[in-house]
Each structure stands twice: as structure tokens, then as C-alpha cells.
Amino acid sequence: MKYNIVFQPRAVIEIQNSIDYYDNKQLGLGEEFYNEIFEYIETIILNPFYKIHSENIRILPLKKFPFVIFYWIDEIERKVFIEAVFHTSQNTEKYPKP
């Protein structure tokens, strides 16, 4: 059974900022980033039980782009909350906290 996705405001902003950044670098690259993110979101919807980062926060790294999706699961409600889409070169102190 699938899980529902809930995007936290921080994640939405990070995704949009990254799309804008990549589009400014090369036409169509923002769309590639968007497509990869949502490919991984589809994977999480089907099976959200990836690597535990800390306490209840899980992570799923992208392959093509240097980003990690941070999320947590509400198993009772069958919801996955996307907390952040974090560029791996950023300071780790900015990681989402449990």
C-alpha cells in the first residue's frame, strides 16, 4: 500500500531554488533535477524505509545530482513528510533536526 507525501515548506523552497539554479546554468537542467527528485519521491511512496539518519529522520541520496532527501514516516497515517532536499556540499549543521 502506498504512502501519501507531505512536503514541508523548507523542502518546497529548496526544490524550487535548485530548479531555478540549474535552469540558470543550462536550459533544461532544472527540469532534469525536478524529474529526478520526483522519481525518488515515487520510490519513497512505494517503500519509504530507507537509511535512518538520526532518530526518526531517514535519507535517500540522489544519484545524478548531489542532493539528499530528508524525510520521516508516520506509519499510522501512512504519510511521508519530506523535510528537506539538501545539497550535499552544504554545512551538515543545517541538516533537519529530529
Sequence and secondary structure as in RCSB ss.txt:
>XXXX:A:sequence
MKYNIVFQPRAVIEIQNSIDYYDNKQLGLGEEFYNEIFEYIETIILNPFYKIHSENIRILPLKKFPFVIFYWIDE
IERKVFIEAVFHTSQNTEKYPKP
>XXXX:A:secstr
   EEEE HHHHHHHHHHHHHHHHHSTTHHHHHHHHHHHHHHHHHH     EEETTEEEEE SSSSEEEEEEEET
TTTEEEEEEEEETTS GGGS   
